[in-house]
């Protein structure tokens, strides 16, 4: 399966179970792998024959910043649902959502969830 990949997309959002997370916000980092047949755009060299990674980024930004959710799992699912809705060419998605500033008293790089979905 061919893939379009967006790595380390940093967005400032307001998700978390603690009330202050929904007020103060924090950085979130998205990794998106969209499974798609790229054989046509490989031949045509035409952006209209593929899914633009710029459009993927715009969709993720719009959806992730539109609401305030408690769980990373919910944010990843809502993003997945919208990407499938907007881009019929996407056959599968792997979305990892990282929370590097989670309010946990520990030394860590990030906490994260990964979801895998397909049509």
Chimera marker file (.cmm) of the C-alpha trace (Angstrom):
<marker_set name="trace">
<marker id="1" x="0.000" y="0.000" z="0.000" r="1" g="1" b="0" radius="0.5"/>
<marker id="2" x="1.291" y="3.426" z="-0.946" r="1" g="1" b="0" radius="0.5"/>
<marker id="3" x="1.194" y="6.137" z="1.714" r="1" g="1" b="0" radius="0.5"/>
<marker id="4" x="1.098" y="9.865" z="2.157" r="1" g="1" b="0" radius="0.5"/>
<marker id="5" x="2.830" y="10.708" z="5.420" r="1" g="1" b="0" radius="0.5"/>
<marker id="6" x="2.704" y="13.797" z="7.610" r="1" g="1" b="0" radius="0.5"/>
<marker id="7" x="5.096" y="13.600" z="10.577" r="1" g="1" b="0" radius="0.5"/>
<marker id="8" x="5.301" y="15.783" z="13.658" r="1" g="1" b="0" radius="0.5"/>
<marker id="9" x="2.493" y="18.180" z="12.800" r="1" g="1" b="0" radius="0.5"/>
<marker id="10" x="2.473" y="20.495" z="15.819" r="1" g="1" b="0" radius="0.5"/>
<marker id="11" x="-0.831" y="22.089" z="16.771" r="1" g="1" b="0" radius="0.5"/>
<marker id="12" x="-1.903" y="24.069" z="19.814" r="1" g="1" b="0" radius="0.5"/>
<marker id="13" x="-5.180" y="22.621" z="21.119" r="1" g="1" b="0" radius="0.5"/>
<marker id="14" x="-7.350" y="22.429" z="24.246" r="1" g="1" b="0" radius="0.5"/>
<marker id="15" x="-7.776" y="18.723" z="25.011" r="1" g="1" b="0" radius="0.5"/>
<marker id="16" x="-7.414" y="16.895" z="28.306" r="1" g="1" b="0" radius="0.5"/>
<marker id="17" x="-9.290" y="15.616" z="31.321" r="1" g="1" b="0" radius="0.5"/>
<marker id="18" x="-8.054" y="18.402" z="33.591" r="1" g="1" b="0" radius="0.5"/>
<marker id="19" x="-10.073" y="21.644" z="33.457" r="1" g="1" b="0" radius="0.5"/>
<marker id="20" x="-6.950" y="23.786" z="33.080" r="1" g="1" b="0" radius="0.5"/>
<marker id="21" x="-5.990" y="21.898" z="29.910" r="1" g="1" b="0" radius="0.5"/>
<marker id="22" x="-9.196" y="23.106" z="28.277" r="1" g="1" b="0" radius="0.5"/>
<marker id="23" x="-8.456" y="26.696" z="29.351" r="1" g="1" b="0" radius="0.5"/>
<marker id="24" x="-4.678" y="27.003" z="28.958" r="1" g="1" b="0" radius="0.5"/>
<marker id="25" x="-4.184" y="24.572" z="26.073" r="1" g="1" b="0" radius="0.5"/>
<marker id="26" x="-0.954" y="22.885" z="25.072" r="1" g="1" b="0" radius="0.5"/>
<marker id="27" x="0.960" y="21.503" z="22.132" r="1" g="1" b="0" radius="0.5"/>
<marker id="28" x="-0.068" y="18.277" z="20.437" r="1" g="1" b="0" radius="0.5"/>
<marker id="29" x="1.863" y="16.432" z="17.745" r="1" g="1" b="0" radius="0.5"/>
<marker id="30" x="0.217" y="14.387" z="14.982" r="1" g="1" b="0" radius="0.5"/>
<marker id="31" x="1.731" y="11.706" z="12.785" r="1" g="1" b="0" radius="0.5"/>
<marker id="32" x="-0.589" y="10.686" z="9.945" r="1" g="1" b="0" radius="0.5"/>
<marker id="33" x="-0.109" y="7.859" z="7.470" r="1" g="1" b="0" radius="0.5"/>
<marker id="34" x="-2.792" y="7.781" z="4.783" r="1" g="1" b="0" radius="0.5"/>
<marker id="35" x="-2.928" y="4.598" z="2.725" r="1" g="1" b="0" radius="0.5"/>
<marker id="36" x="-3.740" y="5.504" z="-0.859" r="1" g="1" b="0" radius="0.5"/>
<marker id="37" x="-3.111" y="4.131" z="-4.334" r="1" g="1" b="0" radius="0.5"/>
<marker id="38" x="-0.548" y="6.510" z="-5.794" r="1" g="1" b="0" radius="0.5"/>
<marker id="39" x="-0.108" y="4.745" z="-9.139" r="1" g="1" b="0" radius="0.5"/>
<marker id="40" x="-2.059" y="7.379" z="-11.106" r="1" g="1" b="0" radius="0.5"/>
<marker id="41" x="-0.285" y="10.485" z="-9.762" r="1" g="1" b="0" radius="0.5"/>
<marker id="42" x="3.041" y="8.664" z="-10.178" r="1" g="1" b="0" radius="0.5"/>
<marker id="43" x="2.265" y="8.518" z="-13.910" r="1" g="1" b="0" radius="0.5"/>
<marker id="44" x="0.543" y="11.881" z="-14.412" r="1" g="1" b="0" radius="0.5"/>
<marker id="45" x="2.568" y="14.097" z="-12.071" r="1" g="1" b="0" radius="0.5"/>
<marker id="46" x="-0.689" y="15.960" z="-11.413" r="1" g="1" b="0" radius="0.5"/>
<marker id="47" x="-1.663" y="17.081" z="-7.903" r="1" g="1" b="0" radius="0.5"/>
<marker id="48" x="-5.337" y="16.673" z="-8.823" r="1" g="1" b="0" radius="0.5"/>
<marker id="49" x="-4.786" y="12.893" z="-9.057" r="1" g="1" b="0" radius="0.5"/>
<marker id="50" x="-3.681" y="12.560" z="-5.438" r="1" g="1" b="0" radius="0.5"/>
<marker id="51" x="-4.562" y="13.804" z="-1.960" r="1" g="1" b="0" radius="0.5"/>
<marker id="52" x="-2.578" y="16.929" z="-1.219" r="1" g="1" b="0" radius="0.5"/>
<marker id="53" x="-0.675" y="16.712" z="2.049" r="1" g="1" b="0" radius="0.5"/>
<marker id="54" x="-1.399" y="20.425" z="2.458" r="1" g="1" b="0" radius="0.5"/>
<marker id="55" x="-5.130" y="19.632" z="2.416" r="1" g="1" b="0" radius="0.5"/>
<marker id="56" x="-4.595" y="16.802" z="4.920" r="1" g="1" b="0" radius="0.5"/>
<marker id="57" x="-2.836" y="19.264" z="7.239" r="1" g="1" b="0" radius="0.5"/>
<marker id="58" x="-5.618" y="21.845" z="6.866" r="1" g="1" b="0" radius="0.5"/>
<marker id="59" x="-8.237" y="19.213" z="7.709" r="1" g="1" b="0" radius="0.5"/>
<marker id="60" x="-6.359" y="17.933" z="10.754" r="1" g="1" b="0" radius="0.5"/>
<marker id="61" x="-5.846" y="21.491" z="12.020" r="1" g="1" b="0" radius="0.5"/>
<marker id="62" x="-9.491" y="22.457" z="11.536" r="1" g="1" b="0" radius="0.5"/>
<marker id="63" x="-10.859" y="19.333" z="13.216" r="1" g="1" b="0" radius="0.5"/>
<marker id="64" x="-8.358" y="19.152" z="16.094" r="1" g="1" b="0" radius="0.5"/>
<marker id="65" x="-8.899" y="22.793" z="17.011" r="1" g="1" b="0" radius="0.5"/>
<marker id="66" x="-12.693" y="22.916" z="16.572" r="1" g="1" b="0" radius="0.5"/>
<marker id="67" x="-13.699" y="21.174" z="19.816" r="1" g="1" b="0" radius="0.5"/>
<marker id="68" x="-12.295" y="20.381" z="23.249" r="1" g="1" b="0" radius="0.5"/>
<marker id="69" x="-12.119" y="16.670" z="24.091" r="1" g="1" b="0" radius="0.5"/>
<marker id="70" x="-11.013" y="14.793" z="27.181" r="1" g="1" b="0" radius="0.5"/>
<marker id="71" x="-9.192" y="11.942" z="25.490" r="1" g="1" b="0" radius="0.5"/>
<marker id="72" x="-6.485" y="11.671" z="22.853" r="1" g="1" b="0" radius="0.5"/>
<marker id="73" x="-8.384" y="8.641" z="21.592" r="1" g="1" b="0" radius="0.5"/>
<marker id="74" x="-11.410" y="10.794" z="20.765" r="1" g="1" b="0" radius="0.5"/>
<marker id="75" x="-9.345" y="13.451" z="19.000" r="1" g="1" b="0" radius="0.5"/>
<marker id="76" x="-7.604" y="10.829" z="16.854" r="1" g="1" b="0" radius="0.5"/>
<marker id="77" x="-10.940" y="9.212" z="15.955" r="1" g="1" b="0" radius="0.5"/>
<marker id="78" x="-12.614" y="12.500" z="15.008" r="1" g="1" b="0" radius="0.5"/>
<marker id="79" x="-9.629" y="13.397" z="12.814" r="1" g="1" b="0" radius="0.5"/>
<marker id="80" x="-9.764" y="9.958" z="11.205" r="1" g="1" b="0" radius="0.5"/>
<marker id="81" x="-13.494" y="10.225" z="10.542" r="1" g="1" b="0" radius="0.5"/>
<marker id="82" x="-13.112" y="13.616" z="8.870" r="1" g="1" b="0" radius="0.5"/>
<marker id="83" x="-10.158" y="12.568" z="6.710" r="1" g="1" b="0" radius="0.5"/>
<marker id="84" x="-12.160" y="9.593" z="5.420" r="1" g="1" b="0" radius="0.5"/>
<marker id="85" x="-15.156" y="11.845" z="4.807" r="1" g="1" b="0" radius="0.5"/>
<marker id="86" x="-13.220" y="14.498" z="2.894" r="1" g="1" b="0" radius="0.5"/>
<marker id="87" x="-10.885" y="12.265" z="0.890" r="1" g="1" b="0" radius="0.5"/>
<marker id="88" x="-12.493" y="9.243" z="-0.754" r="1" g="1" b="0" radius="0.5"/>
<marker id="89" x="-9.111" y="8.136" z="-2.127" r="1" g="1" b="0" radius="0.5"/>
<marker id="90" x="-7.803" y="7.349" z="1.376" r="1" g="1" b="0" radius="0.5"/>
<marker id="91" x="-8.216" y="3.630" z="2.082" r="1" g="1" b="0" radius="0.5"/>
<marker id="92" x="-6.564" y="3.444" z="5.497" r="1" g="1" b="0" radius="0.5"/>
<marker id="93" x="-5.185" y="5.676" z="8.215" r="1" g="1" b="0" radius="0.5"/>
<marker id="94" x="-2.683" y="5.341" z="11.012" r="1" g="1" b="0" radius="0.5"/>
<marker id="95" x="-2.817" y="8.324" z="13.324" r="1" g="1" b="0" radius="0.5"/>
<marker id="96" x="-0.497" y="8.801" z="16.266" r="1" g="1" b="0" radius="0.5"/>
<marker id="97" x="-1.364" y="11.694" z="18.536" r="1" g="1" b="0" radius="0.5"/>
<marker id="98" x="1.360" y="12.766" z="20.966" r="1" g="1" b="0" radius="0.5"/>
<marker id="99" x="0.967" y="14.948" z="24.012" r="1" g="1" b="0" radius="0.5"/>
<marker id="100" x="4.468" y="16.096" z="24.975" r="1" g="1" b="0" radius="0.5"/>
<marker id="101" x="3.340" y="18.459" z="27.738" r="1" g="1" b="0" radius="0.5"/>
<marker id="102" x="0.871" y="16.189" z="29.530" r="1" g="1" b="0" radius="0.5"/>
<marker id="103" x="0.453" y="17.384" z="33.139" r="1" g="1" b="0" radius="0.5"/>
<marker id="104" x="2.088" y="14.339" z="34.708" r="1" g="1" b="0" radius="0.5"/>
<marker id="105" x="4.837" y="14.572" z="37.296" r="1" g="1" b="0" radius="0.5"/>
<marker id="106" x="7.360" y="12.402" z="35.462" r="1" g="1" b="0" radius="0.5"/>
<marker id="107" x="10.241" y="12.714" z="33.025" r="1" g="1" b="0" radius="0.5"/>
<marker id="108" x="9.021" y="11.653" z="29.561" r="1" g="1" b="0" radius="0.5"/>
<marker id="109" x="9.195" y="12.722" z="25.930" r="1" g="1" b="0" radius="0.5"/>
<marker id="110" x="5.453" y="12.373" z="25.323" r="1" g="1" b="0" radius="0.5"/>
<marker id="111" x="2.414" y="10.235" z="25.938" r="1" g="1" b="0" radius="0.5"/>
<marker id="112" x="0.486" y="9.094" z="22.871" r="1" g="1" b="0" radius="0.5"/>
<marker id="113" x="-2.193" y="6.975" z="21.290" r="1" g="1" b="0" radius="0.5"/>
<marker id="114" x="-2.132" y="5.333" z="17.887" r="1" g="1" b="0" radius="0.5"/>
<marker id="115" x="-5.258" y="4.303" z="16.023" r="1" g="1" b="0" radius="0.5"/>
<marker id="116" x="-5.459" y="2.339" z="12.789" r="1" g="1" b="0" radius="0.5"/>
<marker id="117" x="-8.588" y="2.559" z="10.667" r="1" g="1" b="0" radius="0.5"/>
<marker id="118" x="-9.602" y="1.395" z="7.211" r="1" g="1" b="0" radius="0.5"/>
<marker id="119" x="-12.655" y="1.630" z="5.001" r="1" g="1" b="0" radius="0.5"/>
<link id1="1" id2="2" r="1" g="1" b="0" radius="0.2"/>
<link id1="2" id2="3" r="1" g="1" b="0" radius="0.2"/>
<link id1="3" id2="4" r="1" g="1" b="0" radius="0.2"/>
<link id1="4" id2="5" r="1" g="1" b="0" radius="0.2"/>
<link id1="5" id2="6" r="1" g="1" b="0" radius="0.2"/>
<link id1="6" id2="7" r="1" g="1" b="0" radius="0.2"/>
<link id1="7" id2="8" r="1" g="1" b="0" radius="0.2"/>
<link id1="8" id2="9" r="1" g="1" b="0" radius="0.2"/>
<link id1="9" id2="10" r="1" g="1" b="0" radius="0.2"/>
<link id1="10" id2="11" r="1" g="1" b="0" radius="0.2"/>
<link id1="11" id2="12" r="1" g="1" b="0" radius="0.2"/>
<link id1="12" id2="13" r="1" g="1" b="0" radius="0.2"/>
<link id1="13" id2="14" r="1" g="1" b="0" radius="0.2"/>
<link id1="14" id2="15" r="1" g="1" b="0" radius="0.2"/>
<link id1="15" id2="16" r="1" g="1" b="0" radius="0.2"/>
<link id1="16" id2="17" r="1" g="1" b="0" radius="0.2"/>
<link id1="17" id2="18" r="1" g="1" b="0" radius="0.2"/>
<link id1="18" id2="19" r="1" g="1" b="0" radius="0.2"/>
<link id1="19" id2="20" r="1" g="1" b="0" radius="0.2"/>
<link id1="20" id2="21" r="1" g="1" b="0" radius="0.2"/>
<link id1="21" id2="22" r="1" g="1" b="0" radius="0.2"/>
<link id1="22" id2="23" r="1" g="1" b="0" radius="0.2"/>
<link id1="23" id2="24" r="1" g="1" b="0" radius="0.2"/>
<link id1="24" id2="25" r="1" g="1" b="0" radius="0.2"/>
<link id1="25" id2="26" r="1" g="1" b="0" radius="0.2"/>
<link id1="26" id2="27" r="1" g="1" b="0" radius="0.2"/>
<link id1="27" id2="28" r="1" g="1" b="0" radius="0.2"/>
<link id1="28" id2="29" r="1" g="1" b="0" radius="0.2"/>
<link id1="29" id2="30" r="1" g="1" b="0" radius="0.2"/>
<link id1="30" id2="31" r="1" g="1" b="0" radius="0.2"/>
<link id1="31" id2="32" r="1" g="1" b="0" radius="0.2"/>
<link id1="32" id2="33" r="1" g="1" b="0" radius="0.2"/>
<link id1="33" id2="34" r="1" g="1" b="0" radius="0.2"/>
<link id1="34" id2="35" r="1" g="1" b="0" radius="0.2"/>
<link id1="35" id2="36" r="1" g="1" b="0" radius="0.2"/>
<link id1="36" id2="37" r="1" g="1" b="0" radius="0.2"/>
<link id1="37" id2="38" r="1" g="1" b="0" radius="0.2"/>
<link id1="38" id2="39" r="1" g="1" b="0" radius="0.2"/>
<link id1="39" id2="40" r="1" g="1" b="0" radius="0.2"/>
<link id1="40" id2="41" r="1" g="1" b="0" radius="0.2"/>
<link id1="41" id2="42" r="1" g="1" b="0" radius="0.2"/>
<link id1="42" id2="43" r="1" g="1" b="0" radius="0.2"/>
<link id1="43" id2="44" r="1" g="1" b="0" radius="0.2"/>
<link id1="44" id2="45" r="1" g="1" b="0" radius="0.2"/>
<link id1="45" id2="46" r="1" g="1" b="0" radius="0.2"/>
<link id1="46" id2="47" r="1" g="1" b="0" radius="0.2"/>
<link id1="47" id2="48" r="1" g="1" b="0" radius="0.2"/>
<link id1="48" id2="49" r="1" g="1" b="0" radius="0.2"/>
<link id1="49" id2="50" r="1" g="1" b="0" radius="0.2"/>
<link id1="50" id2="51" r="1" g="1" b="0" radius="0.2"/>
<link id1="51" id2="52" r="1" g="1" b="0" radius="0.2"/>
<link id1="52" id2="53" r="1" g="1" b="0" radius="0.2"/>
<link id1="53" id2="54" r="1" g="1" b="0" radius="0.2"/>
<link id1="54" id2="55" r="1" g="1" b="0" radius="0.2"/>
<link id1="55" id2="56" r="1" g="1" b="0" radius="0.2"/>
<link id1="56" id2="57" r="1" g="1" b="0" radius="0.2"/>
<link id1="57" id2="58" r="1" g="1" b="0" radius="0.2"/>
<link id1="58" id2="59" r="1" g="1" b="0" radius="0.2"/>
<link id1="59" id2="60" r="1" g="1" b="0" radius="0.2"/>
<link id1="60" id2="61" r="1" g="1" b="0" radius="0.2"/>
<link id1="61" id2="62" r="1" g="1" b="0" radius="0.2"/>
<link id1="62" id2="63" r="1" g="1" b="0" radius="0.2"/>
<link id1="63" id2="64" r="1" g="1" b="0" radius="0.2"/>
<link id1="64" id2="65" r="1" g="1" b="0" radius="0.2"/>
<link id1="65" id2="66" r="1" g="1" b="0" radius="0.2"/>
<link id1="66" id2="67" r="1" g="1" b="0" radius="0.2"/>
<link id1="67" id2="68" r="1" g="1" b="0" radius="0.2"/>
<link id1="68" id2="69" r="1" g="1" b="0" radius="0.2"/>
<link id1="69" id2="70" r="1" g="1" b="0" radius="0.2"/>
<link id1="70" id2="71" r="1" g="1" b="0" radius="0.2"/>
<link id1="71" id2="72" r="1" g="1" b="0" radius="0.2"/>
<link id1="72" id2="73" r="1" g="1" b="0" radius="0.2"/>
<link id1="73" id2="74" r="1" g="1" b="0" radius="0.2"/>
<link id1="74" id2="75" r="1" g="1" b="0" radius="0.2"/>
<link id1="75" id2="76" r="1" g="1" b="0" radius="0.2"/>
<link id1="76" id2="77" r="1" g="1" b="0" radius="0.2"/>
<link id1="77" id2="78" r="1" g="1" b="0" radius="0.2"/>
<link id1="78" id2="79" r="1" g="1" b="0" radius="0.2"/>
<link id1="79" id2="80" r="1" g="1" b="0" radius="0.2"/>
<link id1="80" id2="81" r="1" g="1" b="0" radius="0.2"/>
<link id1="81" id2="82" r="1" g="1" b="0" radius="0.2"/>
<link id1="82" id2="83" r="1" g="1" b="0" radius="0.2"/>
<link id1="83" id2="84" r="1" g="1" b="0" radius="0.2"/>
<link id1="84" id2="85" r="1" g="1" b="0" radius="0.2"/>
<link id1="85" id2="86" r="1" g="1" b="0" radius="0.2"/>
<link id1="86" id2="87" r="1" g="1" b="0" radius="0.2"/>
<link id1="87" id2="88" r="1" g="1" b="0" radius="0.2"/>
<link id1="88" id2="89" r="1" g="1" b="0" radius="0.2"/>
<link id1="89" id2="90" r="1" g="1" b="0" radius="0.2"/>
<link id1="90" id2="91" r="1" g="1" b="0" radius="0.2"/>
<link id1="91" id2="92" r="1" g="1" b="0" radius="0.2"/>
<link id1="92" id2="93" r="1" g="1" b="0" radius="0.2"/>
<link id1="93" id2="94" r="1" g="1" b="0" radius="0.2"/>
<link id1="94" id2="95" r="1" g="1" b="0" radius="0.2"/>
<link id1="95" id2="96" r="1" g="1" b="0" radius="0.2"/>
<link id1="96" id2="97" r="1" g="1" b="0" radius="0.2"/>
<link id1="97" id2="98" r="1" g="1" b="0" radius="0.2"/>
<link id1="98" id2="99" r="1" g="1" b="0" radius="0.2"/>
<link id1="99" id2="100" r="1" g="1" b="0" radius="0.2"/>
<link id1="100" id2="101" r="1" g="1" b="0" radius="0.2"/>
<link id1="101" id2="102" r="1" g="1" b="0" radius="0.2"/>
<link id1="102" id2="103" r="1" g="1" b="0" radius="0.2"/>
<link id1="103" id2="104" r="1" g="1" b="0" radius="0.2"/>
<link id1="104" id2="105" r="1" g="1" b="0" radius="0.2"/>
<link id1="105" id2="106" r="1" g="1" b="0" radius="0.2"/>
<link id1="106" id2="107" r="1" g="1" b="0" radius="0.2"/>
<link id1="107" id2="108" r="1" g="1" b="0" radius="0.2"/>
<link id1="108" id2="109" r="1" g="1" b="0" radius="0.2"/>
<link id1="109" id2="110" r="1" g="1" b="0" radius="0.2"/>
<link id1="110" id2="111" r="1" g="1" b="0" radius="0.2"/>
<link id1="111" id2="112" r="1" g="1" b="0" radius="0.2"/>
<link id1="112" id2="113" r="1" g="1" b="0" radius="0.2"/>
<link id1="113" id2="114" r="1" g="1" b="0" radius="0.2"/>
<link id1="114" id2="115" r="1" g="1" b="0" radius="0.2"/>
<link id1="115" id2="116" r="1" g="1" b="0" radius="0.2"/>
<link id1="116" id2="117" r="1" g="1" b="0" radius="0.2"/>
<link id1="117" id2="118" r="1" g="1" b="0" radius="0.2"/>
<link id1="118" id2="119" r="1" g="1" b="0" radius="0.2"/>
</marker_set>
